[in-house]
Amino acid sequence: MCGIVGYVGPKKATPILIEGLKRLEYRGYDSAGVALMNGGGIHVTKRPGKIRELERALAKNLSSATCGIGHTRWATHGAPTEPNAHPHTAMDGEIALVHNGIIENADALRSQLQKEGYVFASETDTEAVVHLIDHLWQEGQPLEIAVAAALRKVDGAYGIAVISSRDPGKIVVARKGSPLLIGVGQNGEMLIGSDAAAVIAHTREVVYLDDGDYAVIDAEGYRTFQIEGAEVSRSVHEVTWDLTAIEKGGFEHFMLKEIFDQPNSLRDVIRGRLLEEEGDVRLGGIRDHAAELAQVKRIVVMGCGTSWHASLVGEYMLEEFARIPVSVEYASEFRYRNPVIEPGTLALAISQSGETADTLAAMHEATRNGASTMGIVNAVGSTIARQTDYGIYLHAGPEIGVASTKAFTSQLVALALFTLFMGRRRHLSVLQGREIVTALQELPDLVEEVLKVNDEVRDVAKAYMDCRNFLYLGRGYQFPVALEGALKLKEVSYIHAEGYPAAEMKHGPIALIDDDMPVVVLAPRDPVYKKVVSNIEEVKARHGRIIAIVSDDAPEIQDKVDYMIKVPQTIPCLLPVLTTVPLQLLAYHMAVLRGADVDQPRNLAKSVTVE
């Protein structure tokens, strides 16, 4: 979602803020702005569109300010216009504020403040907060006291940063439901950011704020408090990845880089975790909870978007090998339908960022109903990682492209590791465990083999780039892959696509098939292969244009499909990792050929931190 960056220290703030905003571009945005504090007060510059528009505007009015805040906005309240862009200021211009999240009582606050004489310049919910701070600020108080007083009257989610010429040289930040961290630099440098990408060029030492925290940052350091007033201690964490992980490394787009990074990201997921002789896994994040996990009677998996698709594959794995009943829930729906949580239920939250608002809310609802909680996340130190009882890190490194690729396959492998852990403590034999371990060890090399079809997939994209609709079909473990493949195509190329269980095609979607309908069929050699061959026959009989993803020469279908893309063979539960990769490449090449913004698709944000 929106991005926040801030700096206070001895250097000029403008280039550091612009650099940080560029590092946050992957989150998705439609406008950007900065507020700089200098001896003449606060100077605000903001522009709709890309950061380069903001950069041009700032170049005309260079500032020597050493303290400032910046923001990239993803519109919720109000269109992406200059008045609605952040930062927002108090009427006298002496307070500036940037905000991620949604203020749910903004309309009520606006009405009250208008009665007090405040004039609003934007349609945003955010502007109510800066006016409220101004209204509550009593003479002689420091800025942070006024900010805390205002936030006690605010309902909703927020990550905010505030500066004021009345109390210069400091930034006050606060969070509730929207991530925010402090970067601890050297030689009097302090930074803030929505995530570590905003500060990694200057420091690896970060402090993650908890919900209900606010902090005061100046050249002397930082102090953290709870909104109610008590000072609290928040420890410093080290970011383990470096700047090269968020650069393109010679690739045209981050999405393509991250697709090709998957052999390495999968090696990182399994590194040090496989026990070949025992047919088991070593998972430090859950090892001490083995006895509790052995008593689990049911697992509720919660996720959104791509993570929900990974959850479906996890459901099939866990039920097949661990023999545990599993239900997969859209996190956005879970909390609103009075879910049944029985004793012995484990709530498993899956999120790349660890900050997805709906998944966090679903997790809290599960906790309130008595479930134990576990997370599978990529971002170390994220809210889900901190608030679950235990969990598994992906260690896949930062994912910059908005459309998730390497995080999805890493989630599949993490779920396989968790399945093996649970299965070996229940019904899975050591021989079955060894088979899965061996297949996991081979998987990164097999993904490298799949990536060799890149040119072939580009040719397929050229043939179908003008199509307006796609159908994706799969059975068993391949059904969630069909959903994910369709989602990727929609996200980056803006082509309508739907994923279906192959057998469900006859129950409606078959009416769509004609000469103009490309149908992507996932047909690897697995237990339901013959059934999928029958589905291909049905599509062919209706003149559908078929792209088949297969795991061998597949002579049964070679003459029945228009294109056949081969992937290596592995055990059925891990085939989704391999069959997903050509679909990622297809979506990527379709988008590039159609001139779409691959890394920052329209209307999308990387991490959805508001409902």
TAQUIGI-V284470 format. One record per pair of residues at least 6 apart in sequence whose ideal C-beta (glycine too) atoms are under 6 Angstrom apart, sorted by the first residue. I is the first residue (numbers start at 0). J is the second residue. If there is no record, write none. Layout:
I/J ; I/J
//
This chain:
0/73 ; 0/99 ; 0/604 ; 0/606 ; 0/608 ; 1/72 ; 1/73 ; 1/99 ; 2/23 ; 2/26 ; 2/71 ; 2/193 ; 3/70 ; 3/97 ; 3/99 ; 3/160 ; 3/193 ; 4/16 ; 4/19 ; 4/20 ; 4/69 ; 4/192 ; 4/197 ; 5/68 ; 5/160 ; 5/170 ; 5/191 ; 6/12 ; 6/15 ; 6/190 ; 7/66 ; 7/170 ; 7/189 ; 7/217 ; 7/218 ; 8/187 ; 8/188 ; 8/218 ; 9/187 ; 11/63 ; 12/35 ; 12/64 ; 12/65 ; 12/66 ; 12/67 ; 13/57 ; 13/62 ; 16/33 ; 16/67 ; 16/69 ; 17/54 ; 19/197 ; 20/31 ; 20/50 ; 20/69 ; 20/71 ; 21/50 ; 22/196 ; 22/197 ; 23/71 ; 23/197 ; 25/399 ; 25/605 ; 26/604 ; 26/605 ; 27/73 ; 27/401 ; 27/603 ; 27/604 ; 27/605 ; 28/71 ; 28/72 ; 28/73 ; 29/74 ; 29/79 ; 30/47 ; 30/72 ; 30/79 ; 30/84 ; 31/50 ; 31/53 ; 31/71 ; 32/45 ; 32/70 ; 32/84 ; 32/85 ; 32/86 ; 33/44 ; 33/67 ; 33/69 ; 34/41 ; 34/43 ; 34/67 ; 34/68 ; 34/86 ; 34/95 ; 35/42 ; 35/62 ; 35/64 ; 35/67 ; 36/64 ; 36/66 ; 36/162 ; 36/167 ; 37/62 ; 37/64 ; 40/164 ; 41/95 ; 41/164 ; 43/86 ; 43/88 ; 44/56 ; 44/57 ; 45/81 ; 45/84 ; 46/52 ; 46/53 ; 46/56 ; 47/79 ; 47/80 ; 47/81 ; 68/97 ; 68/160 ; 68/162 ; 70/85 ; 70/97 ; 72/84 ; 72/85 ; 73/604 ; 75/101 ; 76/122 ; 76/123 ; 76/124 ; 77/83 ; 77/122 ; 77/123 ; 82/120 ; 82/121 ; 83/121 ; 83/122 ; 83/123 ; 85/97 ; 86/95 ; 86/97 ; 87/96 ; 87/125 ; 87/126 ; 87/129 ; 88/95 ; 89/129 ; 89/133 ; 93/163 ; 93/164 ; 93/165 ; 94/129 ; 94/132 ; 94/133 ; 94/163 ; 95/162 ; 96/129 ; 96/161 ; 97/160 ; 98/125 ; 98/157 ; 98/159 ; 99/158 ; 99/177 ; 100/156 ; 100/157 ; 100/177 ; 100/609 ; 101/155 ; 101/156 ; 101/609 ; 102/124 ; 102/153 ; 102/155 ; 103/154 ; 103/155 ; 104/154 ; 105/124 ; 105/127 ; 108/127 ; 108/131 ; 109/127 ; 112/130 ; 117/130 ; 119/126 ; 131/149 ; 132/145 ; 132/146 ; 132/149 ; 135/145 ; 135/148 ; 135/149 ; 136/145 ; 141/166 ; 142/163 ; 142/166 ; 142/171 ; 143/171 ; 143/215 ; 146/161 ; 146/171 ; 147/213 ; 147/226 ; 150/173 ; 150/226 ; 156/176 ; 156/177 ; 156/609 ; 157/175 ; 157/177 ; 158/174 ; 158/177 ; 158/179 ; 159/173 ; 160/170 ; 160/172 ; 160/191 ; 161/171 ; 162/170 ; 168/217 ; 169/215 ; 169/217 ; 170/216 ; 171/215 ; 172/179 ; 172/191 ; 172/214 ; 173/213 ; 174/208 ; 175/210 ; 177/608 ; 178/193 ; 178/354 ; 179/208 ; 180/192 ; 180/205 ; 180/207 ; 181/191 ; 181/206 ; 181/221 ; 182/190 ; 182/198 ; 182/202 ; 182/205 ; 183/202 ; 183/204 ; 183/235 ; 184/201 ; 184/202 ; 187/218 ; 189/216 ; 190/198 ; 190/201 ; 192/198 ; 195/205 ; 195/238 ; 196/245 ; 199/238 ; 199/242 ; 200/242 ; 203/237 ; 203/238 ; 204/235 ; 205/236 ; 205/238 ; 206/233 ; 206/235 ; 207/380 ; 211/225 ; 211/226 ; 212/223 ; 213/224 ; 214/221 ; 214/223 ; 215/222 ; 223/231 ; 223/233 ; 224/230 ; 225/231 ; 236/380 ; 240/396 ; 244/396 ; 244/397 ; 245/397 ; 245/399 ; 247/256 ; 248/256 ; 250/256 ; 252/597 ; 252/598 ; 253/399 ; 253/400 ; 253/598 ; 254/400 ; 254/402 ; 254/587 ; 254/597 ; 254/598 ; 255/587 ; 257/398 ; 257/400 ; 257/404 ; 257/405 ; 258/404 ; 258/583 ; 259/450 ; 260/405 ; 261/405 ; 261/408 ; 261/446 ; 262/443 ; 262/446 ; 262/447 ; 264/395 ; 264/405 ; 264/409 ; 265/412 ; 265/442 ; 265/443 ; 266/443 ; 267/394 ; 268/393 ; 268/409 ; 268/412 ; 268/413 ; 269/439 ; 272/280 ; 272/281 ; 273/436 ; 274/281 ; 275/436 ; 278/429 ; 278/432 ; 278/433 ; 278/436 ; 279/423 ; 279/432 ; 280/416 ; 280/419 ; 280/420 ; 282/391 ; 282/420 ; 284/389 ; 284/390 ; 284/391 ; 285/389 ; 288/389 ; 293/424 ; 295/343 ; 295/345 ; 296/343 ; 297/324 ; 297/344 ; 298/323 ; 298/325 ; 298/345 ; 298/347 ; 299/326 ; 299/328 ; 299/346 ; 300/310 ; 300/313 ; 300/327 ; 300/347 ; 301/328 ; 301/330 ; 301/333 ; 301/348 ; 301/358 ; 301/361 ; 302/310 ; 302/330 ; 302/349 ; 303/330 ; 303/355 ; 303/357 ; 303/358 ; 305/403 ; 305/407 ; 306/349 ; 306/350 ; 308/479 ; 308/482 ; 308/483 ; 309/407 ; 309/410 ; 309/411 ; 310/327 ; 310/349 ; 311/327 ; 311/479 ; 312/411 ; 312/479 ; 312/575 ; 313/414 ; 314/325 ; 314/327 ; 315/476 ; 316/414 ; 316/418 ; 316/572 ; 317/323 ; 317/325 ; 317/418 ; 318/325 ; 320/418 ; 320/422 ; 320/427 ; 321/418 ; 321/421 ; 321/422 ; 321/425 ; 322/426 ; 330/357 ; 330/358 ; 330/361 ; 331/357 ; 333/361 ; 334/360 ; 334/361 ; 334/364 ; 340/368 ; 340/369 ; 340/370 ; 344/370 ; 345/371 ; 346/365 ; 346/370 ; 346/372 ; 347/373 ; 348/358 ; 348/362 ; 348/374 ; 348/383 ; 349/375 ; 350/358 ; 350/376 ; 350/383 ; 351/377 ; 351/403 ; 351/406 ; 352/378 ; 352/606 ; 353/376 ; 353/378 ; 353/381 ; 353/382 ; 353/383 ; 353/384 ; 354/381 ; 354/382 ; 354/606 ; 354/608 ; 355/607 ; 356/608 ; 356/609 ; 356/610 ; 362/372 ; 366/372 ; 371/388 ; 372/387 ; 372/388 ; 373/387 ; 373/389 ; 373/390 ; 374/383 ; 374/384 ; 374/387 ; 374/390 ; 375/391 ; 375/413 ; 376/383 ; 376/384 ; 377/393 ; 377/395 ; 377/406 ; 391/413 ; 393/409 ; 393/413 ; 395/405 ; 395/406 ; 395/409 ; 398/405 ; 398/406 ; 400/598 ; 401/600 ; 401/603 ; 401/605 ; 402/487 ; 402/490 ; 402/491 ; 404/583 ; 408/576 ; 411/575 ; 411/576 ; 419/435 ; 423/432 ; 438/569 ; 438/570 ; 438/573 ; 442/573 ; 445/567 ; 445/577 ; 448/567 ; 449/566 ; 449/577 ; 449/580 ; 452/564 ; 452/581 ; 453/584 ; 456/581 ; 456/584 ; 456/585 ; 457/588 ; 459/562 ; 460/585 ; 460/588 ; 460/589 ; 460/592 ; 463/517 ; 464/589 ; 464/592 ; 464/593 ; 466/517 ; 468/495 ; 469/488 ; 469/496 ; 469/517 ; 470/497 ; 470/518 ; 471/481 ; 471/484 ; 471/485 ; 471/498 ; 471/519 ; 472/481 ; 472/499 ; 472/501 ; 472/520 ; 473/480 ; 473/481 ; 473/521 ; 474/501 ; 474/527 ; 474/530 ; 474/531 ; 475/527 ; 476/571 ; 476/575 ; 477/521 ; 478/500 ; 480/521 ; 480/575 ; 480/578 ; 480/579 ; 481/498 ; 481/521 ; 482/498 ; 484/582 ; 485/496 ; 485/497 ; 485/498 ; 487/583 ; 487/586 ; 488/494 ; 488/496 ; 488/586 ; 489/496 ; 490/600 ; 491/586 ; 491/590 ; 491/595 ; 491/597 ; 491/600 ; 492/589 ; 492/590 ; 492/593 ; 492/595 ; 499/508 ; 501/531 ; 501/534 ; 512/538 ; 512/541 ; 512/543 ; 514/542 ; 516/543 ; 517/544 ; 518/538 ; 518/543 ; 518/545 ; 519/546 ; 520/535 ; 520/545 ; 520/547 ; 521/548 ; 521/578 ; 522/531 ; 522/547 ; 522/549 ; 523/550 ; 523/574 ; 523/578 ; 524/550 ; 524/551 ; 525/571 ; 532/555 ; 532/556 ; 535/556 ; 535/559 ; 538/545 ; 539/559 ; 544/561 ; 545/560 ; 545/561 ; 546/562 ; 547/556 ; 547/560 ; 547/563 ; 548/564 ; 548/578 ; 548/581 ; 549/563 ; 549/565 ; 550/566 ; 550/568 ; 564/581 ; 566/577 ; 566/578 ; 590/597
//
